[in-house]
């Protein structure tokens, strides 16, 4: 098997765009059936609000110090990136939140072989539906829509299950030198970050297959 670690966060539009480019790369990779993806948590706003807070347009100006031109440039770049893979993104109006519990859901989904559909549904819920994914009830409903067992998610909320796994992903990112998302590590090689094209990702897969 070819192990692939993909660090991501639900609030990152480039991570959702990255899933499309990753799928396109896999379609062209002869040994795709030997690829095993491990979705790794990377919280962009750890300790942030667990309820909808400021819109990203406000965050860019109030917290990041962007002026109107800089904020508009970010929005246009994200929208253009989304259009290249068929996604109609609305970056101005999303509301960043603490994704710790969302990553717990993804870990549970991975155990049941449902990581990909759950990750996709969470991305759509946040970036398109503007759902309040900081609320556990909304997370449960969203995961169930993607096929995850509702009772299993609700049982997880009654304990700290899978919390340590999220923290371990955070530590692994630090040890591996991952400081941004999306980031990809194929076959235990060097992690590569950024909005990589399908060609870039295919090259990573070929290099990983040779190691």
N, C-alpha and C positions, 0 to 999 in steps of 0.2 A: 504493500500500500504506500501511497505518497501522501504523507500528512501535510495539511495546509492549515496554518493558523491565520485567521482573519480577524483583526481587531477592528471594532466598529462601535458606533453609538447611534441610537435611534434618532437623536436630534440632528444628526449630521446628514445633510442632503447629498453630499458627495459619497457617503457610504451607500445610500440607496442607489445612486447612479452607478456606483461600483459593483453592486450586485448584478446589474444588467451587463456590464462589461465582463464580469467574471463568467457569467453564463455563456456569453458569446465566445469567450476564450475556451471554455470547456467543450463547446460544440466542435471546436477544431482540434482538440487534443486527442490523439489516438488512444491514449491510455486513460480516458476520463473515468472509466469504470473502476480504476484503481485509486482514484483521488478521494481522500477522506478529509472533509472540511471540519475544522473546529472553530466555532464562532466564539471569539474572545471579547470579553467586556472591556470597554474603555470609556469611562464616564467623563464627558466633557465638562460637566458642571456638578462635580461631587459636592454634596452638601447644599445644593441649590434648592429652589422651591419645589415642594412636592404637590403643589397646587398651581394652576395656570397663573403665571405672573405677567411680566411685561412682554409685549410682542417683540420679536427679534429686531424689528425696525427701531424700537425704543432702546433695546439693549445695546445695539451697535453705537448709538449716539451717547447714551448715558453712562455705559460701563466701559465700552471700548474706546470712547473718545473720537469716533468717526464723525466727520462732517457730512453734510447731505450728499456731496458728490461721491465720497468714499462709500457711503452706505448704498447709494444707488448703483455703484459699480459692482458691489458684492451681489446685490439682488439680480442684476442683469447677467452676471457671470453664472450664477446658480441656475437661473431660468434657461439660459442657453445650453448649459450642460445637461439639464434635464431633457430639453427638447431633442437632443441628439440620441437619447435612448427611449424616447416616447413617454416621458414623464412631464406632466404639467404642474410645476412646482410653484408654490406661493410663499417664498421665504420670508417676506416682510411680516406675515401675519401668524406664523407659528409662535408658540410660547414655550421657550426652553424650560426644562424641568429636571429634577434629579432622577436619573434613569436606573438607579440601583435595582429597584424592584422589577423593572422591565427586563433587565439582564438576568435576574433570577428566573423569570418566566422562560427566557430563551434557553437557559441551562436545563430546565425541566423538559422543555420541548425536545432538546437534543437527545435526552435520555429515551424519548419515545420515538425517535426518528422523524421528528416534525420540525426541526429547527428552521429549515428553509421557508416553509409556508407560514410559520409563525413570525419569523423575522419580516417577511414581506408584508404580512397583514399589519404588523406594528408600524412599519414605515408608512404605509398608506394611511393608517389611522391618525398618525401624527401630522404628516406633511400635507395630506389632502383633506381629511375629515376634521382636522384640528381637534381631535379627541383629547380628553383630559386623562392621559396615560399615567399621571401621577396618582390617580385614584385606583385602588386595588380592584374595586368593582368593575371599573372600565377595562382594566388590564385583563381581568378574568373573562369578561364578555368577549373582548377582542381575540384573546387566545383561543377561546372555545369556537369562535367563528372560523378559525383556521384549523380546527380539528383536534385541539388539545383537550384532554379530559377535564371538564370543569371541576369535578370533585377533587382531582389531583392538585389543581391550582389553589382551590380553597383550602385544602389541607396544608399546603405550603405556607399560606399566610398565618396559620396558627402556630408556626414554629419559625426558627431561623434557618430552615433548610435552604441550601444552595447559596446562602450569603457568603460563606467562606470561599466557595468557588469563584464568586465574583471578585472577591478580594485577591485571590490567588492569580486571577487573570491580570489584575492591576499590577501585582508584584512582578509577574512574568514580563509584562510590558516594560517595566522599569529595567529589569535585568537584560532585556533584549535590545534596549535602546529605542523602543517605540515611544514617540512623543506626540504623534498626530494620527488621525484616522482619515480614511481607511489605511490600514497597514497589512501587508501580506508577508508571510514567511512560509516558504515552500521547502519541505524536506529538512527542516532544521537549519536552513541557511540563514543568510542575513535578511532581516526584515526590510521591506521596501515600502515607503509611504507615499501617498498622493493619489490623485485622480488618474490612475493608470488606464491606458487604452486596452482594448482586447489584445492587440498585438503585444503590448508590454507584458500583460499577464500571461499570454501564451509563451513568451520567452522565459518567464519565470518558471512556468510549469515544465518546460523542456529542460531547463537547467536543473531543476529539482529532481527530475526523473533520472538524470545522469549521475547524481550523487548517491 
